[in-house]
Amino acid sequence: MQAKLTLSLEKEVIEHAKEFSRRQHKSLSKLVENYLRQITLGGSENEAITPLVSELSGVIKPGAVEKRKAEYAEFLTENYR
């Protein structure tokens, strides 16, 4: 059953989150739902967690963060030539 949730966040955070959701081709509501599911229930098997959420929730080790940043930079370079 769907229900509405009202959040109060800094305007800049909202703007960045909206841009991120567009790049992920998912609604902001779905990204928030997936994140909350991941931190409260351990997530579901069919929902992939994004690299950014992994960093924020401490799922990956600090050394892997730099690797992910490099992979993302390479992705952006390839897709926006």
TORBABA-684941 format. One record per atom (N, C-alpha, C, O): residue in one letter; x, y, z. Coordinates in steps of 0.1 Angstrom, whole numbers, plus 5000, padded with zeros to 4 digits. Layout:
aXYZ...
This chain:
m500849885000m500050005000m500950125000m501850145008q500650214991q501450344990q500950445000q499750445003a501850525005a501450635015a502450755012a503550735007k501950875015k502750995013k503651025025k503250995036l504751085022l505651125033l506151265029l506651285018t506151355039t506651485036t507951505044t508051475056l508951545037l510251565043l510651715041l510351785032s511451765051s511951895050s513451885049s514151835058l514051935038l515451925035l515952055030l515152145025e517252075030e517852195025e517652195010e517652085003k517352315004k517052324990k518152264981k517852204971e519352294985e520452244977e520552094976e520852034966v520252024988v520151884988v519151824979v519351724972i517951894979i516851854970i517251864956i516951774948e517851974952e518251994938e519251884934e519151834923h520251854942h521251754938h520551614938h520851534929a519651594947a518951464947a518151444934a518051334928k517451554930k516651544918k517551514905k517151434897e518651584905e519551564894e520151414894e520151354883f520451374906f520951234907f519851134902f520151034895s518651154906s517551064902s517351064887s517050964882r517451184881r517351184866r518451104860r518251034850r519651114865r520851034859r520650884861r521050804853q519950854872q519750704875q518450654868q518250534868h517750744862h516450704855h515450644864h514750544861k515450694877k514450654887k513850774893k514550874894s512650754898s512050874905s512750894919s513350804924l512751014923l513351044936l512650964947l513250924957s511350954946s510550874956s511050724956s511250674967k511350664945k511850534944k513250524950k513550424957l514050624948l515450614953l515350624969l516050554976v514550714974v514350734988v513850604994v514250555005e512850544988e512250424992e513250304993e513350235003n514050294982n515050194982n516150214993n516550114999y516550344995y517550375005y516950335019y517650275027l515750375022l515150345035l514950195037l515150145048r514550125026r514449985027r515749925030r515849835039q516849965024q518149915026q518649935040q519149835046i518450055046i519050075059i518150015070i518649995081t516849995067t515949945078t515649795077t515549725087l515649745065l515249605063l516349515057l516149395055g517449575053g518449505046g518249495031g519049425024g517249555026g517049565011g516349435006g516149335013s515949444994s515449324987s516449274976s517249354972e516349154973e517249094963e517149154949e518149154942n516049204945n515849254932n516149404930n516049454919e516449474941e516749614940e518249634942e518849604952a518849684931a520349714932a520549844939a519849944937i521549844948i521849964955i522850044947i523849984941t522750174946t523650254937t524950274944t525050264957p526050304937p527350334943p527250444953p527850434964l526550554951l526450664960l525850624973l526250654984v524750544972v524050504985v524950404992v525050415005s525750324985s526650234992s527750315000s528050285011e528250424994e529150515001e528550575013e529150575024l527350625012l526650695022l526350605034l526350645046s525950485031s525550395042s526750315048s526550225056g527950335043g529150265048g529250125044g529950045051v528550085033v528649945029v529949905023v530449795024i530549995016i531849965009i533050025017i532850115025k534149965016k535350005023k535850135017k535650165005p536550225026p537050355021p537850345008p537750425000g538750245007g539550224995g538750204982g539250244972a537650144984a536750114972a536050244967a535650254955v535950344976v535350474972v536050534960v535450584951e537450544961e538250604951e538050524938e538050584927k538050394939k537850314927k536450344920k536450354908r535450354928r534050384923r534050524916r533450544906k534750624923k534850754917k535550754903k535050814894a536650674902a537350664890a536450594879a536450634867e535750494883e534850424874e533750524869e533350514857y533150604878y532150694874y532650804865y532050844855a533850854868a534450954859a534650894845a534450964835e535050774844e535250704831e533950694824e533850714812f532850654831f531550644826f531150774820f530650784809l531250884828l530851014823l531651054810l531051114801t532951034810t533751064799t533350994786t533251054776e533050864788e532550784776e531150824771e530950834759n530250864780n528950894776n528651034772n527651064766y529551124775y529351264772y530451324763y530851434764r530851244754r531851284744r531151354732r531851404723
